[in-house]
Amino acid sequence: MVYIPGFLINKVYERGSLRNTPDGFEFCFTNRMTPVKISGIRNIGLEVDGLRHPVENITLVLGGRPIQLSSGDLRERLTFAKESKLVIRVLGDRLPEGKHVMKINFITNEFGGATLKVSDVLGADESPSLWNRLKSRISGEAKPERSGPLQFEGEIGGVPLDPDFSRLEAALRREEPDRVPLFEAEIALPIQEWFLGREINDAADEVEFYVRAGYDFVPVLPPFFTPRLMRTASDPEGALSDDARERAWITESEGLIKNLKDVEEFPWPKAEEVDFSSFYEMAQILPPKMKILGMLVPAAIFGNASQSMGLENFSYALYDDIRLVEALFEIIGSTYVQIAKRLVQVPRLGAVLMADDLSYTGGCLVNPKIYRKHVFPWYRQIGEILDGAGLPFVFHSDGNLWEVLDDLADCGIKGIHPIEPQAMDILEVKRRYGDRFCIFGNIDLDHTLTRGSVQDVENQVKERIRELGPGGGYGLAASNSIPDYVKPENYKAMVGAAKKFGAYPINV
């Protein structure tokens, strides 16, 4: 399940739109960002204050056109144009006055499985009178206006909060900073909110989480998605939890793109339409030494091309219809190059991470010759753009990358993430490639963070820092990401232990 960052959702949610209707209630989103094209929605679910509402009681109104959801699926193509409104109407009991939390789950071909969570106030407190607003200002109850860099006090792992991107830059140069930096490509929203002890609703909340958790950056992505088909777990007996039932994965045996005509007719997102406003919003409020990590995710050139067809069909097409494959790589690769050219112009950008899974635990997903001919030339162009702007290029891929590590270095990549323990020996990676890459990751997601104890986590963090920290060129992170099924207390133990034991010179 993908939890879209709370501050992005709240940029499009219409605060104050929650209201009762004669036969239920409704709320509204306005697209102030990038035009969104959706080729279908499935498994739609809505919870309000933890209570699930039947899908047959939900109507979407997009651009003034009602769309009834009788079965939870919507198979028509929709365009959520910029400045258009999406109203969600619910038939049922009216809501009482006060604060309400709405959580919407759905699966789309472009975004995969996602959860949007917003909150709003219904009733008298929603639009306070002038007198009440004045009283709240006098009493100090009003939320202060935020302007300029944010500052936070506190500590983690016995170390004062001091976000400083130069720490990560030193590691990427394979030098020793003052301490081992923390690095993570994705942290699920429920984990972030558990850590903070409250909801994350805007960019300032997002910054506060990353500062308090001990990071030197905040990740921000330019939203760009291409077609893919998702599936969820079958649960005829109702034995799965809501989270397990809603979890989605990409299918390998089918996809939206089947032939050249599909490529030509699909409404591919355009690089010039991608919204960068979140970068500028974040840049205004970052603490002085903190920077933005630009995210080319959730899949880049190979991932988007193969997932648009399904990996199985894509693999056949490599032999049966190479023109189709070449057309996909041309569209997707050239778009990412154009996005990279725009990305390097945003303020407070410190580095760029591109996620593109090339491997599984046993090796590359396709013959490395395919990457060298169709994928790495695009990486190389992106690497040249970033290098010309003085920005480090970090790469994420699951699995065993031994066959292509030299290629990735030749593309200008300076950091590799996350070195799965089941796929590669991180000590061997450091021994053979420590002079070419900064290495991130390897805290075990399969057991330690998900099923181990707090002490197990602390022990593994100490071991990784002791083995990999000396000489620099290492950043501590999970062996994939921080999904919502990580034990929150184990995540907290990981970041705390990194601060506690990561000071240079390493002595653990």
SVG drawing of the C-alpha trace seen along z (x, -y; Angstrom):
<svg xmlns="http://www.w3.org/2000/svg" viewBox="-32 -40 71 58">
<polyline fill="none" stroke="black" stroke-width="0.4" points="0.0,0.0 1.4,-3.4 0.7,-6.2 0.8,-9.4 2.6,-12.1 0.1,-13.9 1.4,-17.4 0.8,-16.6 -2.8,-15.4 -3.5,-18.4 -2.4,-20.6 -5.4,-19.4 -7.9,-18.8 -10.4,-21.6 -10.2,-22.4 -13.7,-23.3 -15.5,-21.4 -16.8,-18.7 -20.5,-19.3 -23.7,-17.5 -26.2,-17.0 -30.0,-16.1 -29.1,-12.4 -25.5,-12.2 -22.4,-14.2 -19.7,-15.2 -16.2,-16.6 -14.0,-17.9 -10.6,-17.9 -9.3,-20.5 -6.4,-19.6 -4.0,-22.5 -1.0,-20.4 -0.4,-18.2 -3.2,-17.1 -3.9,-13.4 -5.1,-10.8 -6.5,-7.6 -7.5,-4.6 -9.5,-2.9 -10.2,-2.7 -10.7,0.5 -11.3,1.6 -12.5,-1.8 -13.1,-2.0 -14.0,-4.9 -13.6,-5.1 -14.8,-8.1 -13.6,-8.1 -12.8,-4.4 -16.2,-3.4 -16.3,-1.9 -19.0,-3.1 -20.5,-0.7 -19.1,-1.5 -22.7,-1.5 -23.4,-4.5 -20.5,-6.6 -20.8,-8.8 -17.9,-10.7 -18.6,-14.0 -15.7,-14.9 -15.9,-18.2 -19.7,-18.3 -20.3,-14.8 -21.7,-12.2 -20.0,-8.8 -21.8,-6.1 -19.7,-3.3 -22.0,-0.4 -19.4,2.3 -16.3,0.6 -14.7,0.6 -14.6,-2.2 -13.3,-1.0 -13.6,-4.2 -10.7,-6.6 -10.9,-9.8 -9.0,-13.1 -8.6,-15.0 -7.7,-18.3 -5.8,-21.1 -8.2,-23.3 -11.0,-20.7 -12.9,-19.5 -13.6,-16.0 -16.5,-15.8 -17.1,-12.6 -20.7,-12.2 -21.8,-9.6 -25.3,-8.4 -26.0,-7.6 -26.1,-9.2 -25.2,-12.8 -22.0,-13.6 -22.0,-15.3 -20.2,-18.6 -16.5,-18.4 -13.3,-17.0 -13.5,-14.0 -10.8,-11.9 -11.6,-10.5 -9.4,-7.7 -9.9,-6.6 -8.3,-3.5 -8.2,-2.7 -6.1,-1.1 -5.4,-2.7 -3.3,-1.4 -1.1,-4.5 -0.7,-5.0 -1.1,-1.4 -2.6,-0.9 -2.9,-4.1 -4.3,-5.6 -5.4,-9.2 -6.0,-10.5 -7.4,-13.9 -9.1,-15.6 -11.6,-18.4 -13.9,-20.1 -17.7,-20.1 -20.0,-22.6 -19.6,-25.8 -15.8,-25.5 -15.4,-25.1 -15.9,-28.8 -15.4,-30.8 -16.8,-34.2 -14.5,-37.3 -14.9,-37.6 -13.9,-34.0 -10.9,-34.4 -9.9,-37.5 -10.3,-35.7 -8.2,-32.8 -5.4,-35.1 -5.6,-36.9 -5.5,-33.7 -2.8,-32.2 -4.9,-29.3 -4.6,-30.0 -2.1,-28.1 0.7,-30.5 1.4,-31.5 4.5,-29.8 7.1,-31.8 10.8,-31.3 12.9,-28.3 11.6,-26.1 13.6,-25.4 13.2,-22.5 14.6,-21.6 15.2,-18.2 17.4,-15.1 17.5,-11.6 19.8,-8.9 21.3,-11.4 22.3,-13.7 20.8,-17.2 18.7,-17.7 21.1,-19.3 20.1,-18.5 23.0,-19.2 23.1,-18.0 26.9,-18.3 26.9,-15.1 25.3,-13.2 27.4,-14.9 30.6,-13.8 29.4,-10.2 28.6,-10.4 32.2,-11.6 33.2,-8.4 34.6,-10.6 34.0,-10.5 31.5,-13.1 30.9,-13.8 28.6,-10.7 27.1,-8.1 24.1,-9.7 20.6,-8.2 19.1,-7.6 15.7,-6.2 13.9,-6.2 10.4,-5.8 8.8,-5.9 5.1,-4.9 2.8,-7.7 1.5,-5.6 5.1,-5.2 5.8,-8.9 2.6,-9.8 3.3,-7.2 6.8,-8.7 5.5,-12.3 2.4,-11.3 0.0,-13.2 -1.2,-13.6 1.0,-14.9 -1.1,-17.4 1.3,-19.8 4.9,-20.5 5.9,-21.8 4.7,-18.5 6.7,-16.5 9.8,-18.6 9.3,-18.1 9.2,-14.4 12.4,-14.2 14.2,-16.5 13.0,-14.7 13.8,-11.3 17.4,-12.5 17.6,-12.9 19.5,-15.7 17.0,-15.9 13.4,-15.8 12.4,-13.7 10.1,-15.4 8.9,-13.9 7.7,-15.4 4.5,-13.3 5.0,-11.3 3.2,-7.9 2.8,-5.6 0.3,-2.7 0.4,0.5 -2.1,3.1 -2.4,3.9 -4.0,6.8 -5.0,7.3 -5.3,10.4 -8.3,12.6 -10.2,13.0 -13.4,14.9 -13.6,16.0 -12.9,12.5 -9.9,13.8 -7.5,10.9 -7.2,7.6 -8.3,4.4 -4.6,3.5 -3.8,6.9 -6.9,6.9 -6.0,3.5 -2.4,4.2 -1.7,4.3 1.1,5.5 2.0,5.2 0.9,8.0 3.6,9.7 1.4,11.5 -0.7,8.6 -0.5,4.8 -2.3,1.9 0.2,1.7 0.0,4.6 1.0,3.2 2.3,0.1 -1.3,-1.2 -1.6,-1.2 1.6,-3.1 0.4,-5.7 -3.0,-6.1 -2.1,-6.1 -2.2,-9.6 1.4,-9.7 2.1,-12.3 4.2,-15.2 7.4,-16.4 6.3,-20.0 3.1,-19.2 4.8,-17.7 4.1,-19.9 7.2,-21.2 5.4,-23.5 6.1,-21.1 9.8,-21.7 9.4,-25.5 7.1,-25.2 9.5,-22.9 12.5,-25.0 11.0,-28.0 10.7,-26.3 13.7,-23.9 16.1,-24.5 19.2,-26.4 21.5,-23.4 18.9,-20.8 18.2,-20.1 15.8,-18.4 16.3,-14.9 14.6,-14.8 12.9,-11.5 12.5,-10.0 10.1,-7.3 8.2,-4.9 9.7,-3.3 11.9,-4.9 12.9,-3.9 13.0,-0.1 10.3,0.3 7.8,-1.9 8.4,-0.3 8.2,3.3 5.3,2.7 3.2,1.0 3.1,4.4 3.6,6.7 7.1,8.2 6.1,11.5 4.7,9.8 7.6,7.4 10.1,10.2 8.4,11.9 8.3,8.6 12.1,8.3 12.2,11.1 8.9,10.9 8.3,7.1 11.4,5.1 9.9,2.0 7.3,1.9 9.9,2.1 12.0,-0.6 9.0,-2.9 8.3,-2.5 11.9,-3.2 12.0,-6.3 8.9,-7.8 9.7,-7.1 13.4,-7.7 13.2,-11.0 10.5,-12.2 12.7,-11.4 15.6,-13.3 13.3,-16.3 12.1,-16.0 15.8,-15.9 16.5,-19.1 13.7,-20.8 14.5,-19.2 18.1,-20.6 16.6,-24.1 14.6,-23.9 16.0,-25.6 17.6,-23.7 18.1,-20.5 20.9,-18.4 20.9,-15.2 18.6,-13.0 17.5,-9.4 16.2,-7.3 14.4,-4.1 14.4,-1.5 14.3,2.2 16.6,4.1 17.0,7.3 15.6,9.9 17.5,11.8 19.0,14.2 20.2,11.6 19.0,9.3 15.4,9.4 16.5,9.5 19.8,10.0 22.1,7.1 22.6,6.5 19.0,5.2 19.9,2.6 23.1,1.6 21.3,1.0 17.9,-0.4 18.2,-1.7 21.7,-2.8 22.0,-5.3 19.1,-7.2 20.7,-6.9 23.9,-8.3 22.1,-11.3 20.5,-11.9 23.9,-11.4 25.4,-14.1 22.6,-16.5 23.1,-16.0 26.8,-16.2 26.7,-19.4 24.6,-20.9 26.9,-19.5 24.3,-17.1 25.0,-13.6 23.1,-10.8 21.8,-8.0 20.3,-4.8 17.8,-2.4 17.2,1.2 16.2,4.3 18.0,7.5 21.4,8.7 23.2,6.1 26.6,7.6 26.4,7.9 25.7,4.2 27.5,2.3 30.3,1.3 27.6,0.0 25.9,-2.0 29.2,-3.6 29.8,-4.5 26.4,-6.3 27.6,-8.7 25.8,-7.1 27.5,-7.9 25.4,-6.0 23.7,-2.5 20.7,-1.6 19.6,0.6 21.8,3.8 19.3,6.5 21.0,9.0 19.3,11.9 20.7,10.8 24.2,9.3 26.9,9.4 27.3,5.8 30.8,6.3 31.8,7.7 30.1,4.8 32.1,2.4 35.4,4.3 35.0,4.4 33.1,1.1 33.8,-1.1 36.0,-3.3 33.2,-3.9 30.0,-4.1 28.6,-5.3 26.6,-2.4 23.2,-2.8 21.0,-0.3 21.1,3.4 19.2,3.2 17.1,6.3 13.5,5.7 12.7,9.4 13.2,10.1 15.0,7.5 12.8,4.5 9.5,6.4 9.7,9.4 12.8,8.8 13.1,7.0 14.3,3.5 17.5,5.1 17.9,7.0 17.6,3.8 20.2,2.0 22.6,4.9 22.4,5.0 22.8,1.2 25.9,1.4 27.3,4.2 26.7,2.4 28.3,-0.8 31.3,1.1 31.8,3.0 30.9,0.3 31.4,-3.1 35.2,-3.3 36.6,-5.3 33.2,-6.8 31.0,-6.0 28.2,-4.4 24.7,-5.6 22.4,-3.6 19.0,-2.6 16.6,0.4 17.2,3.0 14.4,1.7 12.2,-1.0 10.1,-1.5 6.6,-0.1 3.6,-0.3 4.2,3.3 7.5,2.4 7.2,2.4 7.2,-1.4 9.2,-0.8 11.9,1.0 12.0,-1.9 12.5,-4.3 15.2,-2.0 17.0,-2.0 17.3,-5.8 18.1,-6.3 20.9,-3.7 22.3,-5.3 22.7,-8.6 23.9,-6.8 26.7,-4.8 27.4,-6.5 29.8,-9.3 33.3,-9.4 35.8,-8.0 33.8,-4.8 34.2,-3.1 31.5,-0.4"/>
</svg>
